[in-house]
């Protein structure tokens, strides 16, 4: 599985050692499209509500199922990638994604929404997630890993930037079905790109990781059973306090971003008389600032204490969420929220990856980070469903946003309790 087909070998020659950056571009695009899929329910809540009469709680449940499976798939996706290879797993994921989203264009019942946008898209996007970015960053780079992880993480912001305003405009003018067909086509187009441009490892095309010296690259770890890898990583993680602190803080990260703002921001703005296209433009603006903030976070992670960075990111996020309900939802109030929340959206990922790598090592980190990402998506799923349920029962998103803001402050204080002793203990257990 480690050998690359002839087209990939031929395409690598003009780039030489810099082909690592081509890999970054390919994976960035994969994560971008995956982010577009995961963010689409936020655009489609109101169109589906209008077309089928489904409540926000029903649509939110489908989004929550997708987000939850996206996260729970992470550690198993890491094991699948180590067993079957990056190319094969990623191509299969995009094939399932394209087919499931295309099938949703024919749906007429809520269970079909749950199956296509919940179960199938959740499992598929779970294989094309932050775990993939973490694996590529550790396999292809020994220097500048933080920056590379920041760039790959920023793909989520770029996906929001590209997809949200376009899809929202199409949904308003032409309905929801053209939106899902565009998403399905984008997923299908990724399959040949991955097949031709994504090698398994640098050694597959005769290269060293970027920044590595000859003789310093350890061999690939032996492949064990898929479930043994996934649950073995979990068993190692649960014995270490750093794992639980990262898991808990990442749960809050998912709760406050993908689950709450990502799914419900457009609907929240609609409650305050703001048109869907304008609300989508706000998310796009947040995407621009997140692209800047997450890339800068990667640069900062290479230079500063990751714990202090996480404290700052979570504290600012919590304050921004508590500010939003009292912003008045005017142009300036929303713009201020968009800038600060956008800079912070997923800036937490590079320092979290670094702390996990320092604690558990390069080979164990992908699977253990997969479990940490599972915590992120459990939090996101919780927020996606509970905020929708709260809105249906109480008629307001106010309690959800205030509660999320307080959780952000809690996550900030959790981050400062991560200590070097925990890392040394994990390395002894490994």
Helices and strands as residue ranges (DSSP letters): H 6-12, G 16-18, H 19-52, H 56-72, H 74-84, H 86-103, G 104-106, H 110-113, I 114-120, H 121-126, H 130-140, H 145-153, H 155-159, I 160-164, H 165-174, H 176-197, G 202-205, H 226-238, H 241-254, I 255-262, H 263-271, H 276-301, H 306-324, H 331-344, H 348-360, H 362-394, H 398-415, H 420-429
